[in-house]
Amino acid sequence: MRGQLSIAFLMVLAIVVLLVIIIYPYINEEVENNKVIAEARDGVMHVIGLRGSGFSDINEPFNARVESISMKCNGSSPERCTIYIVVDMPDYLFSNTTFLNSLDRDIRMYARGYVYNAYYGNISLSLSPVITEDRVIYINSTKFK
């Protein structure tokens, strides 16, 4: 009877280990996606914080918020992923196209810089895609609402 119990325990343990091995790649990919989106959000929040602190070319108060950040990947090799950013801000800012263009450039540059930092340990501010071992990550133009 004792031997039968240990065989049943080993079978259950083997099934659990097998499930973990099968599910691990999916969990790992989701963790990496969450890391990329979190870093992009940090970069966007950095720009919004700077603009809200007066580092801006407008004389009006700047109160904006990140409405959403999402990422879509195409599954090829290397995988091409695009990050989409939506920022909600007051209507009076939409008339200043110079400000909007500057804000869009800064948001994309800092979002990319923070994502680059997550992979390589230093911030590189540019608009080129972040290239990793198995991914090419693009930052799409910001959508303002």
Accessible surface in RSA format (square Angstrom, percent):
REM  Atomic radii and reference values for relative SASA: ProtOr
REM  Chains: A
REM  Algorithm: Lee & Richards
REM  Probe-radius: 1.40
REM  Slices: 20
REM RES _ NUM      All-atoms   Total-Side   Main-Chain    Non-polar    All polar
REM                ABS   REL    ABS   REL    ABS   REL    ABS   REL    ABS   REL
RES MET A   1   195.39 101.2 147.44  97.6  47.95 114.2 131.19 111.5  64.19  85.0
RES ARG A   2   216.67  91.0 206.34 105.2  10.33  24.6  84.43 115.4 132.24  80.1
RES GLY A   3    43.73  53.9   0.00   N/A  43.73  53.9  37.13 101.9   6.60  14.8
RES GLN A   4   124.58  69.7 117.57  85.9   7.00  16.7  42.66  90.8  81.92  62.1
RES LEU A   5   132.47  73.8 128.69  92.1   3.78   9.5 131.99  92.7   0.48   1.3
RES SER A   6    56.83  48.0  52.01  69.4   4.82  11.1  42.16  89.8  14.68  20.6
RES ILE A   7   105.93  60.3 105.67  78.7   0.27   0.6 105.88  76.2   0.05   0.1
RES ALA A   8    49.36  45.4  45.03  69.5   4.33   9.9  48.85  68.8   0.51   1.4
RES PHE A   9   127.12  63.6 121.33  75.1   5.79  15.1 126.46  76.7   0.66   1.9
RES LEU A  10   105.98  59.0 102.35  73.2   3.63   9.1 102.63  72.1   3.35   9.0
RES MET A  11   118.80  61.5 116.26  76.9   2.55   6.1  95.82  81.5  22.98  30.4
RES VAL A  12    90.30  59.4  89.78  81.3   0.52   1.2  90.30  78.5   0.00   0.0
RES LEU A  13    83.41  46.5  81.49  58.3   1.92   4.8  83.05  58.3   0.35   0.9
RES ALA A  14    59.96  55.1  48.46  74.8  11.50  26.2  55.74  78.5   4.23  11.2
RES ILE A  15    99.24  56.5  98.52  73.4   0.72   1.7  99.10  71.4   0.14   0.4
RES VAL A  16    74.54  49.0  74.17  67.1   0.37   0.9  74.46  64.7   0.08   0.2
RES VAL A  17    74.48  49.0  73.20  66.3   1.28   3.1  74.47  64.7   0.00   0.0
RES LEU A  18   102.18  56.9 101.17  72.4   1.01   2.5 102.05  71.7   0.13   0.4
RES LEU A  19    91.34  50.9  91.34  65.3   0.00   0.0  91.34  64.1   0.00   0.0
RES VAL A  20    90.58  59.6  87.30  79.0   3.28   7.9  90.14  78.3   0.45   1.2
RES ILE A  21   112.24  63.9 103.04  76.8   9.20  22.2 105.75  76.2   6.49  17.6
RES ILE A  22    95.22  54.2  85.50  63.7   9.72  23.4  91.47  65.9   3.76  10.2
RES ILE A  23    77.80  44.3  77.80  58.0   0.00   0.0  77.80  56.0   0.00   0.0
RES TYR A  24   128.28  59.9 127.85  72.7   0.43   1.1  93.26  70.1  35.02  43.2
RES PRO A  25    76.54  55.8  67.09  61.2   9.45  34.4  72.19  59.6   4.36  27.1
RES TYR A  26   155.71  72.7 149.25  84.9   6.46  16.8 102.51  77.0  53.20  65.6
RES ILE A  27    96.47  54.9  93.43  69.6   3.04   7.3  96.47  69.5   0.00   0.0
RES ASN A  28    69.66  48.0  67.30  65.0   2.36   5.7   2.47   6.0  67.19  64.9
RES GLU A  29    80.13  46.0  74.69  56.5   5.45  13.0  25.57  49.5  54.56  44.5
RES GLU A  30    96.85  55.6  96.73  73.2   0.12   0.3  38.30  74.1  58.55  47.8
RES VAL A  31    90.59  59.6  88.50  80.1   2.09   5.0  89.27  77.6   1.32   3.6
RES GLU A  32    39.53  22.7  37.38  28.3   2.14   5.1  10.08  19.5  29.45  24.0
RES ASN A  33    25.20  17.4  25.20  24.4   0.00   0.0   4.58  11.0  20.62  19.9
RES ASN A  34    84.48  58.3  79.63  77.0   4.85  11.7  25.08  60.4  59.40  57.4
RES LYS A  35    82.55  40.3  74.44  45.7   8.11  19.3  51.24  46.1  31.32  33.4
RES VAL A  36     0.00   0.0   0.00   0.0   0.00   0.0   0.00   0.0   0.00   0.0
RES ILE A  37    42.29  24.1  42.29  31.5   0.00   0.0  42.29  30.5   0.00   0.0
RES ALA A  38    50.55  46.5  45.11  69.6   5.44  12.4  49.94  70.3   0.62   1.6
RES GLU A  39    41.54  23.8  41.54  31.4   0.00   0.0   0.54   1.0  40.99  33.5
RES ALA A  40     0.00   0.0   0.00   0.0   0.00   0.0   0.00   0.0   0.00   0.0
RES ARG A  41    88.62  37.2  88.62  45.2   0.00   0.0  35.26  48.2  53.36  32.3
RES ASP A  42    69.38  48.6  65.16  64.9   4.22  10.0  10.46  24.6  58.92  58.8
RES GLY A  43     0.00   0.0   0.00   N/A   0.00   0.0   0.00   0.0   0.00   0.0
RES VAL A  44     0.00   0.0   0.00   0.0   0.00   0.0   0.00   0.0   0.00   0.0
RES MET A  45    93.68  48.5  87.59  58.0   6.09  14.5  83.65  71.1  10.03  13.3
RES HIS A  46    67.32  36.8  55.88  38.8  11.44  29.3  43.64  45.0  23.68  27.6
RES VAL A  47     3.14   2.1   3.06   2.8   0.08   0.2   3.14   2.7   0.00   0.0
RES ILE A  48    14.29   8.1  13.48  10.0   0.81   2.0  13.48   9.7   0.81   2.2
RES GLY A  49    37.79  46.6   0.00   N/A  37.79  46.6  36.12  99.1   1.68   3.8
RES LEU A  50    63.98  35.6  62.16  44.5   1.82   4.6  63.13  44.3   0.86   2.3
RES ARG A  51    18.05   7.6  14.87   7.6   3.18   7.6   1.22   1.7  16.83  10.2
RES GLY A  52    46.55  57.4   0.00   N/A  46.55  57.4  13.67  37.5  32.88  73.6
RES SER A  53    82.44  69.7  46.02  61.4  36.42  83.9  28.68  61.1  53.76  75.3
RES GLY A  54    59.63  73.5   0.00   N/A  59.63  73.5  35.03  96.1  24.61  55.1
RES PHE A  55   142.02  71.1 127.52  79.0  14.50  37.7 135.28  82.0   6.73  19.3
RES SER A  56    37.02  31.3   3.61   4.8  33.41  77.0  10.45  22.3  26.57  37.2
RES ASP A  57    88.96  62.3  54.59  54.3  34.37  81.3  50.53 118.9  38.43  38.3
RES ILE A  58    27.63  15.7   8.81   6.6  18.82  45.4  14.17  10.2  13.47  36.5
RES ASN A  59   161.65 111.5 121.90 117.8  39.74  95.7  38.59  92.9 123.06 118.9
RES GLU A  60    98.83  56.7  87.98  66.6  10.85  25.8  20.34  39.3  78.49  64.1
RES PRO A  61   103.32  75.3  90.71  82.7  12.62  45.9 102.48  84.6   0.84   5.2
RES PHE A  62    17.88   8.9   1.58   1.0  16.30  42.4   1.69   1.0  16.19  46.3
RES ASN A  63   105.90  73.0  92.99  89.9  12.91  31.1  40.49  97.5  65.41  63.2
RES ALA A  64    19.16  17.6   0.00   0.0  19.16  43.6   2.98   4.2  16.17  42.8
RES ARG A  65   131.25  55.1 130.07  66.3   1.18   2.8  62.86  85.9  68.39  41.4
RES VAL A  66    16.32  10.7   1.39   1.3  14.92  36.0   1.39   1.2  14.92  40.5
RES GLU A  67    65.04  37.3  42.10  31.8  22.94  54.6  17.37  33.6  47.67  38.9
RES SER A  68    46.78  39.5  44.31  59.1   2.47   5.7  34.64  73.8  12.14  17.0
RES ILE A  69    15.53   8.8   0.00   0.0  15.53  37.4   0.00   0.0  15.53  42.1
RES SER A  70    44.49  37.6  42.61  56.9   1.88   4.3  33.60  71.6  10.89  15.3
RES MET A  71    29.68  15.4   2.58   1.7  27.10  64.5   2.58   2.2  27.10  35.9
RES LYS A  72   133.42  65.1 126.17  77.4   7.25  17.3  94.36  84.9  39.06  41.6
RES CYS A  73    48.88  37.0  13.37  14.9  35.51  83.4  11.60  29.4  37.28  40.2
RES ASN A  74    92.15  63.5  55.17  53.3  36.98  89.1  41.88 100.8  50.28  48.6
RES GLY A  75    60.20  74.2   0.00   N/A  60.20  74.2  27.55  75.6  32.65  73.1
RES SER A  76    57.16  48.3  39.91  53.3  17.26  39.8  47.62 101.4   9.55  13.4
RES SER A  77   112.26  94.9  79.35 105.9  32.91  75.8  42.92  91.4  69.34  97.1
RES PRO A  78    64.89  47.3  61.94  56.5   2.95  10.7  64.44  53.2   0.45   2.8
RES GLU A  79    30.44  17.5  29.76  22.5   0.68   1.6   8.89  17.2  21.55  17.6
RES ARG A  80   115.57  48.5 111.34  56.8   4.24  10.1  31.05  42.4  84.53  51.2
RES CYS A  81     0.00   0.0   0.00   0.0   0.00   0.0   0.00   0.0   0.00   0.0
RES THR A  82    32.03  22.8  32.03  32.5   0.00   0.0   9.37  12.6  22.66  34.2
RES ILE A  83     0.00   0.0   0.00   0.0   0.00   0.0   0.00   0.0   0.00   0.0
RES TYR A  84    80.74  37.7  79.85  45.4   0.89   2.3  47.68  35.8  33.07  40.8
RES ILE A  85     1.88   1.1   0.00   0.0   1.88   4.5   0.00   0.0   1.88   5.1
RES VAL A  86    23.76  15.6  23.76  21.5   0.00   0.0  23.76  20.6   0.00   0.0
RES VAL A  87     0.02   0.0   0.02   0.0   0.00   0.0   0.02   0.0   0.00   0.0
RES ASP A  88    45.29  31.7  43.69  43.5   1.59   3.8   1.59   3.7  43.70  43.6
RES MET A  89    10.20   5.3   0.00   0.0  10.20  24.3   4.92   4.2   5.28   7.0
RES PRO A  90    32.85  23.9  20.25  18.5  12.60  45.8  32.28  26.7   0.57   3.5
RES ASP A  91   120.24  84.2 107.83 107.3  12.40  29.3  36.32  85.5  83.92  83.7
RES TYR A  92    90.76  42.4  69.50  39.5  21.26  55.3  79.89  60.0  10.87  13.4
RES LEU A  93     3.05   1.7   2.65   1.9   0.39   1.0   3.05   2.1   0.00   0.0
RES PHE A  94    69.41  34.7  57.72  35.8  11.69  30.4  57.84  35.1  11.56  33.1
RES SER A  95   101.68  85.9  66.24  88.4  35.44  81.6  56.62 120.6  45.05  63.1
RES ASN A  96    53.81  37.1  47.61  46.0   6.21  14.9  18.81  45.3  35.01  33.8
RES THR A  97    90.03  64.0  87.83  89.0   2.19   5.2  59.55  80.0  30.48  46.1
RES THR A  98    97.28  69.2  93.08  94.4   4.20  10.0  62.11  83.4  35.17  53.2
RES PHE A  99     0.35   0.2   0.12   0.1   0.23   0.6   0.12   0.1   0.23   0.7
RES LEU A 100    25.30  14.1  24.83  17.8   0.47   1.2  25.09  17.6   0.21   0.6
RES ASN A 101   104.14  71.8  97.16  93.9   6.97  16.8  27.40  66.0  76.73  74.2
RES SER A 102    22.21  18.8  20.32  27.1   1.89   4.3  11.50  24.5  10.70  15.0
RES LEU A 103     0.00   0.0   0.00   0.0   0.00   0.0   0.00   0.0   0.00   0.0
RES ASP A 104    22.06  15.5  22.06  22.0   0.00   0.0   5.56  13.1  16.49  16.4
RES ARG A 105   107.24  45.0 107.24  54.7   0.00   0.0  39.57  54.1  67.66  41.0
RES ASP A 106    20.66  14.5  20.66  20.6   0.00   0.0   1.72   4.0  18.94  18.9
RES ILE A 107     0.00   0.0   0.00   0.0   0.00   0.0   0.00   0.0   0.00   0.0
RES ARG A 108    50.74  21.3  50.31  25.6   0.43   1.0   0.87   1.2  49.86  30.2
RES MET A 109    38.57  20.0  38.57  25.5   0.00   0.0  20.86  17.7  17.71  23.5
RES TYR A 110    46.82  21.9  46.82  26.6   0.00   0.0  16.59  12.5  30.23  37.3
RES ALA A 111     0.00   0.0   0.00   0.0   0.00   0.0   0.00   0.0   0.00   0.0
RES ARG A 112    13.33   5.6  13.33   6.8   0.00   0.0   1.83   2.5  11.50   7.0
RES GLY A 113     0.00   0.0   0.00   N/A   0.00   0.0   0.00   0.0   0.00   0.0
RES TYR A 114    42.50  19.8  42.50  24.2   0.00   0.0  22.77  17.1  19.73  24.3
RES VAL A 115     0.03   0.0   0.03   0.0   0.00   0.0   0.03   0.0   0.00   0.0
RES TYR A 116    51.33  24.0  51.33  29.2   0.00   0.0  13.01   9.8  38.33  47.2
RES ASN A 117    51.66  35.6  46.39  44.8   5.27  12.7   0.00   0.0  51.66  49.9
RES ALA A 118    33.38  30.7   1.75   2.7  31.62  71.9  11.84  16.7  21.53  57.0
RES TYR A 119    54.95  25.7  24.12  13.7  30.83  80.2  26.55  20.0  28.40  35.0
RES TYR A 120   107.08  50.0  75.78  43.1  31.29  81.4  69.39  52.1  37.69  46.5
RES GLY A 121    63.04  77.7   0.00   N/A  63.04  77.7  30.99  85.0  32.05  71.8
RES ASN A 122    86.28  59.5  81.76  79.0   4.52  10.9  33.97  81.8  52.31  50.6
RES ILE A 123    82.22  46.8  53.17  39.6  29.06  70.0  53.17  38.3  29.06  78.9
RES SER A 124    38.31  32.4  32.23  43.0   6.08  14.0  15.32  32.6  23.00  32.2
RES LEU A 125    77.92  43.4  48.15  34.4  29.78  74.9  48.15  33.8  29.78  80.1
RES SER A 126    39.09  33.0  33.21  44.3   5.87  13.5  37.42  79.7   1.67   2.3
RES LEU A 127    86.18  48.0  54.49  39.0  31.69  79.7  56.69  39.8  29.49  79.3
RES SER A 128    56.29  47.6  47.07  62.8   9.22  21.2  42.20  89.9  14.09  19.7
RES PRO A 129    41.38  30.2  33.73  30.7   7.65  27.8  36.10  29.8   5.28  32.8
RES VAL A 130     0.24   0.2   0.00   0.0   0.24   0.6   0.24   0.2   0.00   0.0
RES ILE A 131   109.28  62.2 100.04  74.5   9.24  22.3 100.04  72.0   9.24  25.1
RES THR A 132    17.20  12.2   5.82   5.9  11.38  27.1   9.23  12.4   7.97  12.1
RES GLU A 133   181.69 104.3 140.78 106.5  40.90  97.4  64.32 124.4 117.36  95.8
RES ASP A 134    84.44  59.2  79.85  79.5   4.60  10.9  36.59  86.1  47.86  47.7
RES ARG A 135     5.46   2.3   5.33   2.7   0.13   0.3   0.23   0.3   5.23   3.2
RES VAL A 136    14.79   9.7  14.79  13.4   0.00   0.0  14.79  12.9   0.00   0.0
RES ILE A 137     0.02   0.0   0.00   0.0   0.02   0.0   0.00   0.0   0.02   0.0
RES TYR A 138    76.69  35.8  75.88  43.2   0.81   2.1  60.31  45.3  16.38  20.2
RES ILE A 139    23.46  13.3   5.93   4.4  17.53  42.2   5.93   4.3  17.53  47.6
RES ASN A 140    60.72  41.9  56.44  54.5   4.28  10.3   4.42  10.6  56.30  54.4
RES SER A 141    67.57  57.1  58.61  78.2   8.96  20.6  29.49  62.8  38.08  53.3
RES THR A 142    13.88   9.9   0.00   0.0  13.88  33.1   0.00   0.0  13.88  21.0
RES LYS A 143   125.68  61.3 121.11  74.3   4.57  10.9  73.56  66.2  52.13  55.5
RES PHE A 144    36.13  18.1  15.75   9.8  20.38  53.0  15.75   9.5  20.38  58.3
RES LYS A 145   102.26  49.9  82.25  50.5  20.01  47.6  62.09  55.9  40.18  42.8
END  Absolute sums over single chains surface
CHAIN  1 A     9135.4       7633.2       1502.1       5615.4       3520.0
END  Absolute sums over all chains
TOTAL          9135.4       7633.2       1502.1       5615.4       3520.0
